């Protein structure tokens, strides 16, 4: 992930982007979440490689595991 995803305050207002592009990680993930296939995405963005898409998944997974919410708080048992 480190060599494919970059955060630079001068590019896309500091949003995480695929390195060497101005394509934000959130855009790739949103397209996939809305039903686009990886194959269609790679055709739409020829500068993006499969490894870049996988790095976007890895980046999102890293963000998701940063916050731990105790299950009791989610179920209202606290």
N, C-alpha and C positions, 0 to 999 in steps of 0.2 A: 504494500500500500504506500509506503513512504516514498518510493521513487515514481509513483503514478498519480498521486493526489498532492496538490499544493495549496497552500493558503498564503496569499500575498495581498496586503492591504491596497496595493496599486492595481489589482486585477479583480474585477467583479465585486468591488467594495469589501474585499477580504473573505468572500465566500470560498469554501472549499471547491476547487475546480480540478478537472483532469489536467495534468501537467502539460504545458505547451499549447493549451487551448483556453478559450473563455467559456467552456462548457461546465456549468456548476454540477456538482455531484447530485444535488437535489433534483435537477432537471432530468438526469438519467433515471434516477430512482422513481420519480413521479411518472415518467413515460412508461416504465415497466409496470408500475402499480396500476396504471390506467389501461393495461392490456396490450401495449406494444410488445413485440417480441425482441429478443436480443438481436436476431438476424435483421429485423427491420431497422432497428436503431443503428446497427453497424452500416447499413446501406445509406441511411439518412445522414450519418456523420462519418464520412470516410476516414477522417483523422483519428477516430476512436477505434481502439482494438479491444478484443474480448478481454484481455488482461486488465484494461482500464475499467470495464464494466464490473469485473470481479473485484477490483480495488474499491469501487464505489460501494459494493455490498459490504466489504470488509470495513470500510470507513464508517458506514452506518451502524454496523454491528458494534464497533468500538464505542460509538456515541451512546448506543442503547444500553451497554453494560456499565456505563459510568455511574448511573443512578440506581440505587437499590431501594426499593420500596417494600417494607415489611408487608407480608400478605394480610396480616390482621388489619392494617389500615385500608386495604382495598375492600375487604369484606365487611367492614364496619364493626368488627368485634373488639376494637380497641376501646 
